[in-house]
Amino acid sequence: MDQLIVEFDKALRTLFAPARSVRPVPGGDMPDTVLSDAQRDHVAGLMRVNHCGEICAQALYQGQAIMSRDASVRRELEQASNEETEHLAWTEQRIAELGGRKSLLNPLWYGGSLALGMLAGRLGDRWNLGFLAETERQVEAHLRGHLDQLPAEDQKTREIIEQMKVDEARHADTAVGLGAQELPAPVKVAMKFMARVMTTAAYRV
């Protein structure tokens, strides 16, 4: 029962409490660039998608850690989760600076991601780590795409996304180093499809 309360508290904090960052926000000391209304709306939409992705990451790691049988794997999942919490804080702050809002569907994404994380963890630690590695690779590719879409003058947002990309790549490498099992191609395709649905909806809602 105690563990259930702890996990429920994590969910509430992720969804409704302001996220905190130990590291300084990348680009936080840079002046804001003047953007057109259309540019600001677009960048806010991109950062809303990234914030939603970090909500999903928190739920995935939580579900995977709950089901993991290996203490070292749980530690790595918790460490990655801590860094994803920082990403949550960075994206949240940038959305506010741009005058945007967070996705209204965040509770839905959280619940689905928690279930996926628990399923991955149930399959065993090698598959658990494989799911983590593939998730981080896809997120890194997704962030590269966002960098291409940013207005050239918006260096503040670019700094945040660049650091997030570095962190995600490191998480994937760590998972591989711990013995991640390569996922079958159909699973990777399904993950990409689900991510596309989430990102398309989060950009708008």
N, C-alpha and C positions, 0 to 999 in steps of 0.2 A: 504493500500500500504506500509506503514511504517513497519508493522509487516511482510509482505512478504519479504521485503528487509532484515530485521533482520534474518529471518529464512534462507534465501538464503546465507547470510553471514556466519551463523553457519555451513552450509553444506560445503562451500568453505574452511573454517578454519579447519574443521574436516578432509577433504580429502587431503588438499594440504599444510597447514601450520604446522610447527613443534609444537607438543603438549607440554604443560608445566605442571609441577607438583609442588604443594605447599609442599607436603611431600617429604622427601628425598627418592630417589630410594632404595627400599629394597635390601640389599646386595651390595649397591653401594660402600662401603668402603672395600669390600672383593677383594683380588687379583684374577685375572682371572686364571682359571685352564687350563692346557695344555690338549686340546682335539684332537683326531684324526680328519682328514678331514671329515670322514664319520659321526663322532659324531657331529662336528660343523654344518654340513649340516642338520643333523636331528634336532638338537636343534633349529637352525635358522628356519627350516620349522615349528616346533611346535610354536615358538614365532610369526611367520608370521600368523599362524592360530589364535593365541590369539589376535594379533593386529587387524586382520580382524573382530574378534568377538567384539572387542571394537568399531570399526567403526560401526558395526551393532547396538551395544548398544546405541551409540550416536543418530543414526537415529531413533531407536525405541522410546527412551525417548522423542526425539523432536516431533515425530508424536503423541505420547500419550499426551504430555503436550499441544500441539496445540488444541486437541479435548477435553481435560478434562474440566468438568464443575465445579469442586471443587477446590478452591484456595489452600487448604491444600494438596490435591493430587498433584497439579502442583508444589508446593514447594518441596514435597518429590521427585518428578521426577527430578526436577532441581538439588537437592542435590545429588541424585544418579548419575545424568549425570556428575556432577563435579568430582566425584570420578572415574567415568569411563574415564574421560579425563586424569586423572592421570595414570590410567592403560594404556591408549593409549601412554602416554609419556614413561612409563617404558618399554613397549614392543618394542616401536620404538627404544629406545636407545639400548636395548639388541640385537635387530636384527642388528643394525649397528656395535656393538662390535663383533658380530659373523661373520661379513662380508656378511650378507644376504641382502635381499631386501623385501620390502613390496609387498603385493599381487597386481597384475596388475588389478584385478577385483574389487577393492574396490569401485569405483563409482557405479558399478552394485549392489553390496551388499547394499550400502547405500540407493540407490533408492528403492530397494525392501523392506528394513527394515523400511524406512520412511512410505511407504504405509501400511505396516502391523501395525505399531504403530498408524497411524491415524484410521485404521479400528478398532483396539482394543479400542481406545479412543471413537470412535463413538458409541460403544455398551453400554457405560455407565461406571461410575467410578469403580463399583465393579468388572466388567469384565476386565476393564483396569488394575486394581490392580492384578487381578487373572492372567492375561497374564504376568505381570511384575514378580510376584512371581514364576510362573512356568519357565519363561525364566531364572531367576537367579538360580533356583534349577538345571536346566539342565546345565547351565554354570559351576556351582560348581562341578557337577559330571564330566563334561568334563575336568576341571582343575585337578581333582583327577587322572584322567586317564593319563594326561600329566606328573604328578609327578612320576607316575610309569614308564614312558618311559625315564625319564631323566637319563643320566649317573650319577652314584653315586657321582662322584667327582665334578659335576657341581653344587656347592652350590649357586653360584651367581644367576643362573636362578631359582633355587628352591626357594630362598627367595622371588623373585618377584611373582612367581605363588602362593606360600603359602599366601602372603598378599592379592593377588587378590581374592583368594578363601574365605578368611575371610570376605572381603568386600561384595562379592556377597551373601554370606549367610545372612549377616546383611540386605542387601537390600530386600531379600525375606521375612525375619522376619518382617521388617517394613511394607511391603505391606500387609502381613497377619494381622498385628496389626491394619491396617487402614480399614480392612473389605474386603479383597480380596475374590472374589468368586472362589471356586475350579473349575478348567476347566474340561470339560468332557474328558474321556479317549481318544476318537478318536482325539480330538484336540491336546492332549499331544503327541500322536503317530505321528501326522502330523508334529508337531514342531520338534520332534526328527529327522524325516526323512529329513526335510529341513535343519536342522543343519548339518546332516551327509553329505549332498550334498555340503554345503558351506565349511565345514572343509576339505573335500577330495580335492576339487578344489583349495582352498587357500594354502594347503600344497605344491601343485605343481606349481601353477601359481601366 
